Amino acid sequence: MAIKIKKILVPLDGSKNSFRGLDVAIHMARQCQASVTGLYVLGITKPRPNDPISPLEKILLENARKIMKKSKLIAAKRGILFFEKVSYGDDEKRIVEIAEKNNFDLIVIGSRGMGAAKEIFLGSTSSYVLHKSKKPVLIVK
């Protein structure tokens, strides 16, 4: 049974490895005529609607905006349709949930992100996604 890839999810955190993942996803998207969605997870609990934006949230949202702008430009230069998604919560859990909920065909994720110290103690985000996702996962070094 052949797998048709039309929607690719790429978690992005601004690290070199996450952008390598984006490059691979774009290459695959060109081969399959697929779209790419970049996902940035803020790593904080979503505030209630009337809560003011905290300084940390403001910084994270600005970082997400910069990463998505850069990613969209990279994809556009290669003729690939790029969608952006910013989410709140635990990064590894949100990646798996969003891939499932939005019916992505493939997750392309960098092997290591910005949280190298976290990986030593808690296990990497890519490892969690690989083991918990029901969707195919490609880990890029």
Protein Blocks (a to p, Z undefined) as FASTA:
>chain_A
ZZddfbdcdddehiaklmmmmmmmmmmmmmnopacdddddehiacddfklccdfklmmmm
mmmmmmmmmmmmmmmmnopacdddddedjfklmmmmmmmmnopabdcddfbdfklmlmmm
nopfklmmmmmpmbdcdddZZ
